[in-house]
Amino acid sequence: MQSMKTTWTEIGQKLSNGDADSIINIPKDFPFENSGNELRIPPWSDVFNAENLIPLIIFFAFFRGLAYWVKRNAWNNFSGFRQYRLRNLTLCFTHSVISGACAFTFASLQTYAMFSQPLHWYRPWARFGILFSISYFMHDMIDMLQYELSRFTVELILHHIGSIFVFLVAACSRKFIPYAYCALLMEVNSVTLHARTLMQLSSNSTKYPGVYKVIQTLNIATFVVFRFAVQAWQIYYIIAIRQSVHIFYACVGTIGGFAFLAINVFLFMRILASDGLLGEYGKKHAAINRDDDQTTQKKSQ
């Protein structure tokens, strides 16, 4: 039997030549589906298939249950908006740890798939990491709409809707699965981002300044590696293959890639300003002031 790399090469050549029908005798355990879905708009109704819907419901129930437990047992020594933020961030942190670990593990164990076959590589189990994040974003939108109304809510809801959309593209088309996991590598940075904010809000940043400084440094370093570098590669890749896929995917990848890059640039500037790295002017005009605004809470928890 030929090596996987050689087989991928043969598949790639036949797809490039428009000869997909001649792709036969693929080993049963080979991670490729000759569906041709990359040449048409995703079958959106597939989200209601049991293989997608059941995991979505289970993961959503997990986050709703975890939120209920956190609400009853965590951060009870705080009150008002700060208490809500700490509880919300606890779930954000949990999602980031799990998703970031899954994405990093996938990148480590399936490096060839992520960086050489991010379009065609497919395994049914690989959908779960994507569906897990979709469920979290759905939960978080509901949570914010219940307890917070501010411009930050609007920004985050737009981010969540965009994330859900692009992840559904991968889940429904059964294409771009490794590409989606590459996007989830950004959650590695989110671990330090949420840890930083949790320490600030809980006043642990002043109790443990050494730990906080390490987290600040790691947050900036991982932001550059797991957000900017990852997005640069994703934008490069989608532009490189734009003529091999339906224009829908090319537009989603390109427009979405640049949109999320802009979001991350603004977020990075806010973080630098909040950490005092842009001087007093930057701290006054660019820093994140979400947690200073006590009027954004809609109702008491």
Summary of the structure (lengths in Angstrom):
residues: 301
radius of gyration: 21.0
end to end distance: 61.6
largest distance: 65.9
contacts: 905
relative contact order: 0.11
helix: 78%
strand: 1%
